[in-house]
Amino acid sequence: MRERSKRREGTVVSARMTKTVVVQVDRLVEHPLYGKRMRRRKRYMAHDERGECHEGDRVLIIESRPLSKRKRWRVSRIVKKAAG
C-alpha cells in the first residue's frame, strides 16, 4: 500500500522565480534537556504551476517527485491570501 505524501503549511517568503516559490515552515520543538520551546524554521522550494502565489500567502505544500535540483514540493492550495 502506498504511503500518503508529506504535507507542510507555511508562508511564501519569495515568489520571484518563474513557477517556483520559497515557503518557510515554522514549528515549535521542545529542548530535550531544558524543556524550553524553541522556534525552528525551514525553507522549501515549491512548484507553483499557475503562478498564483505571492509573498505573505499561507500555503499548503505536498511532497512530490524531484522537479529540479532543489525542488521536491508542490503547492497544493492557498490557505489564506496575504493582505493587500
Residue frames as a rotation matrix with the C-alpha (Angstrom) as fourth column:
MET 1
0.578 0.816 0.000 0.00
0.816 -0.578 0.000 0.00
0.000 0.000 -1.000 0.00
ARG 2
-0.170 -0.653 0.738 1.34
0.626 -0.650 -0.431 3.40
0.761 0.389 0.520 -0.97
GLU 3
-0.294 -0.008 -0.956 2.03
0.901 -0.336 -0.275 5.84
-0.319 -0.942 0.106 1.86
ARG 4
0.774 0.622 0.118 0.45
0.632 -0.753 -0.182 9.26
-0.025 0.216 -0.976 1.93
SER 5
0.003 -0.820 0.573 2.74
0.651 -0.433 -0.624 12.10
0.759 0.375 0.532 0.85
LYS 6
-0.413 -0.258 -0.873 4.07
0.879 -0.365 -0.308 14.54
-0.239 -0.894 0.378 3.44
ARG 7
0.377 0.587 0.716 2.29
0.643 -0.723 0.254 17.87
0.667 0.365 -0.650 3.90
ARG 8
-0.525 -0.509 -0.682 3.51
0.826 -0.498 -0.264 21.14
-0.206 -0.702 0.682 5.35
GLU 9
0.646 0.685 0.337 1.85
0.721 -0.692 0.025 24.51
0.250 0.227 -0.941 5.86
GLY 10
-0.227 -0.806 -0.546 3.92
0.847 -0.440 0.298 27.65
-0.481 -0.395 0.783 5.63
THR 11
0.624 0.367 -0.690 4.29
0.127 -0.918 -0.375 31.20
-0.771 0.146 -0.620 4.42
VAL 12
0.581 -0.411 0.703 5.57
0.783 0.047 -0.620 32.25
0.222 0.911 0.349 1.00
VAL 13
0.422 -0.518 -0.744 8.71
0.371 -0.650 0.663 34.33
-0.827 -0.556 -0.082 1.56
SER 14
-0.525 -0.563 -0.638 9.80
-0.403 -0.496 0.769 34.66
-0.750 0.661 0.033 -2.08
ALA 15
0.395 0.673 0.625 7.85
0.411 0.479 -0.776 34.47
-0.822 0.563 -0.088 -5.33
ARG 16
0.212 -0.403 -0.890 10.42
-0.595 -0.776 0.210 35.97
-0.775 0.485 -0.404 -7.70
MET 17
-0.819 -0.556 0.143 11.15
-0.259 0.579 0.773 32.83
-0.513 0.596 -0.618 -9.72
THR 18
-0.287 0.705 -0.649 9.01
-0.912 0.007 0.411 31.56
0.294 0.709 0.641 -12.56
LYS 19
0.399 0.627 -0.669 6.70
-0.391 0.776 0.494 28.74
0.829 0.065 0.555 -11.37
THR 20
-0.128 -0.492 -0.861 8.64
0.674 0.594 -0.439 28.44
0.727 -0.637 0.256 -8.08
VAL 21
0.544 0.245 0.802 8.02
-0.405 -0.760 0.508 29.85
0.734 -0.602 -0.314 -4.61
VAL 22
-0.633 -0.703 -0.323 10.05
0.075 0.360 -0.930 29.61
0.770 -0.613 -0.175 -1.42
VAL 23
0.500 0.861 0.094 7.89
-0.165 -0.012 0.986 28.53
0.850 -0.509 0.136 1.52
GLN 24
-0.650 -0.684 0.331 9.05
-0.432 -0.026 -0.901 28.97
0.625 -0.729 -0.279 5.12
VAL 25
0.372 0.734 -0.568 7.64
0.104 0.575 0.811 26.44
0.922 -0.361 0.138 7.57
ASP 26
-0.385 -0.427 0.818 7.79
-0.738 -0.389 -0.551 27.31
0.554 -0.816 -0.166 11.28
ARG 27
0.414 0.506 -0.757 7.46
0.158 0.779 0.607 24.72
0.897 -0.371 0.242 14.04
LEU 28
0.319 -0.266 0.909 7.91
-0.897 -0.393 0.200 24.65
0.304 -0.880 -0.365 17.80
VAL 29
0.293 -0.293 -0.910 10.15
0.176 0.952 -0.250 21.99
0.940 -0.087 0.331 19.33
GLU 30
0.951 0.022 0.308 10.93
-0.298 -0.196 0.934 21.37
0.081 -0.980 -0.180 22.95
HIS 31
0.026 -1.000 -0.009 14.58
-0.852 -0.018 -0.523 21.34
0.523 0.021 -0.852 24.00
PRO 32
0.278 0.141 -0.950 15.42
0.014 0.988 0.151 17.75
0.960 -0.056 0.273 25.03
LEU 33
-0.473 -0.550 -0.688 17.21
0.685 0.262 -0.680 18.72
0.554 -0.793 0.253 28.26
TYR 34
-0.986 -0.063 -0.152 15.84
0.145 -0.767 -0.625 22.07
-0.077 -0.638 0.766 29.37
GLY 35
-0.356 0.933 0.053 12.28
0.851 0.348 -0.393 21.78
-0.385 -0.095 -0.918 28.15
LYS 36
-0.290 0.234 -0.928 12.15
-0.156 -0.968 -0.196 25.27
-0.944 0.088 0.318 26.67
ARG 37
0.471 0.515 0.716 10.11
0.660 0.333 -0.673 25.54
-0.585 0.790 -0.183 23.48
MET 38
-0.426 -0.711 -0.559 12.11
-0.016 -0.612 0.791 26.87
-0.905 0.346 0.249 20.55
ARG 39
0.698 0.628 -0.344 11.05
-0.315 -0.162 -0.935 28.02
-0.643 0.761 0.084 17.11
ARG 40
-0.419 -0.773 0.475 12.62
0.216 0.424 0.880 26.12
-0.882 0.472 -0.010 14.23
ARG 41
0.473 0.535 -0.700 12.31
-0.520 -0.472 -0.712 27.27
-0.711 0.701 0.055 10.64
LYS 42
-0.421 -0.573 0.703 12.90
0.377 0.595 0.710 25.51
-0.825 0.564 -0.034 7.35
ARG 43
-0.009 0.360 -0.933 12.57
-0.708 -0.661 -0.248 26.80
-0.706 0.658 0.261 3.81
TYR 44
-0.174 0.062 0.983 11.29
0.482 0.876 0.030 24.65
-0.859 0.479 -0.182 0.97
MET 45
-0.764 0.013 -0.645 11.26
-0.554 -0.525 0.646 25.39
-0.330 0.851 0.409 -2.75
ALA 46
-0.277 0.777 0.565 7.83
0.298 0.629 -0.718 24.51
-0.914 -0.031 -0.406 -4.10
HIS 47
-0.909 -0.001 0.417 6.40
0.417 -0.044 0.908 24.29
0.017 0.999 0.040 -7.61
ASP 48
-0.206 0.841 -0.500 3.62
0.080 -0.494 -0.866 26.80
-0.975 -0.218 0.035 -8.34
GLU 49
-0.442 -0.026 0.897 2.38
0.811 0.415 0.412 25.86
-0.383 0.910 -0.162 -11.82
ARG 50
0.349 0.717 0.603 -0.11
0.896 -0.445 0.010 28.70
0.275 0.536 -0.798 -12.33
GLY 51
-0.625 -0.723 0.294 1.98
0.591 -0.685 -0.427 31.37
0.510 -0.093 0.855 -10.58
GLU 52
0.265 0.855 0.446 -0.85
0.217 -0.503 0.836 32.47
0.939 -0.125 -0.319 -8.29
CYS 53
0.544 -0.131 -0.829 1.13
0.839 0.096 0.535 32.58
0.009 -0.987 0.162 -5.02
HIS 54
0.380 -0.424 0.822 2.56
0.004 -0.888 -0.460 35.87
0.925 0.178 -0.336 -3.75
GLU 55
-0.678 -0.721 -0.141 4.73
0.193 0.010 -0.981 36.84
0.709 -0.692 0.133 -0.80
GLY 56
-0.771 0.346 0.535 2.88
-0.637 -0.421 -0.646 36.60
0.002 -0.838 0.545 2.51
ASP 57
0.200 0.873 -0.445 0.39
-0.785 0.414 0.460 33.95
0.586 0.257 0.768 1.35
ARG 58
-0.258 -0.156 0.953 -0.23
-0.752 0.652 -0.097 30.99
-0.606 -0.742 -0.286 3.66
VAL 59
0.145 0.250 -0.957 0.00
-0.905 0.424 -0.027 27.81
0.399 0.871 0.288 1.55
LEU 60
0.545 0.023 0.838 -0.20
-0.410 0.879 0.242 24.03
-0.732 -0.475 0.488 1.90
ILE 61
0.017 -0.607 -0.795 2.62
-0.985 0.128 -0.118 22.15
0.173 0.785 -0.595 0.14
ILE 62
0.825 0.232 0.516 2.84
-0.327 0.940 0.099 18.42
-0.462 -0.250 0.851 -0.54
GLU 63
-0.189 -0.955 0.229 5.85
-0.397 0.288 0.872 16.25
-0.898 0.073 -0.433 -1.28
SER 64
0.871 0.437 -0.223 6.37
-0.370 0.286 -0.884 15.18
-0.322 0.853 0.411 -4.88
ARG 65
0.622 -0.684 0.382 8.92
0.770 0.621 -0.143 13.66
-0.139 0.383 0.913 -7.19
PRO 66
-0.228 -0.765 -0.602 12.09
0.486 -0.625 0.611 15.69
-0.844 -0.153 0.515 -7.82
LEU 67
0.793 0.567 0.223 11.20
0.505 -0.407 -0.761 18.56
-0.341 0.716 -0.609 -10.15
SER 68
0.667 -0.701 0.250 14.65
-0.229 -0.513 -0.827 20.17
0.708 0.495 -0.503 -10.20
LYS 69
-0.292 -0.909 -0.296 17.87
0.096 0.281 -0.955 20.16
0.951 -0.308 0.005 -8.20
ARG 70
-0.989 -0.142 0.051 16.29
-0.022 -0.193 -0.981 21.63
0.149 -0.971 0.188 -5.03
LYS 71
-0.403 0.913 0.071 12.55
-0.914 -0.405 0.027 21.43
0.053 -0.054 0.997 -5.75
ARG 72
-0.918 0.103 -0.382 10.72
0.098 0.995 0.031 18.40
0.383 -0.009 -0.924 -4.28
TRP 73
-0.565 0.755 -0.332 7.43
0.479 -0.027 -0.877 20.01
-0.671 -0.655 -0.347 -3.17
ARG 74
-0.647 0.468 0.602 4.30
0.499 -0.337 0.799 21.30
0.576 0.817 -0.016 -4.94
VAL 75
-0.872 0.465 0.153 1.85
-0.462 -0.680 -0.569 23.96
-0.161 -0.567 0.808 -3.82
SER 76
-0.747 0.660 0.081 -1.40
0.662 0.749 0.004 22.12
-0.058 0.057 -0.997 -3.10
ARG 77
0.293 0.854 0.430 -3.59
0.779 -0.474 0.411 25.12
0.554 0.215 -0.804 -2.27
ILE 78
-0.659 -0.387 0.645 -3.55
0.012 -0.863 -0.505 28.62
0.752 -0.325 0.573 -0.89
VAL 79
-0.366 0.499 -0.786 -4.92
0.914 0.352 -0.202 28.57
0.176 -0.792 -0.585 2.65
LYS 80
0.553 0.487 -0.676 -5.00
0.625 -0.779 -0.051 32.36
-0.551 -0.394 -0.735 3.12
LYS 81
0.359 -0.388 0.849 -4.12
0.721 -0.462 -0.516 35.19
0.593 0.797 0.114 0.76
ALA 82
-0.571 -0.646 -0.507 -1.84
0.819 -0.496 -0.290 37.98
-0.064 -0.581 0.812 2.01
ALA 83
0.432 0.708 -0.559 -3.49
0.658 -0.671 -0.341 41.24
-0.617 -0.220 -0.756 2.96
GLY 84
0.192 -0.316 -0.929 -3.09
-0.405 -0.888 0.218 43.89
-0.894 0.334 -0.299 0.27
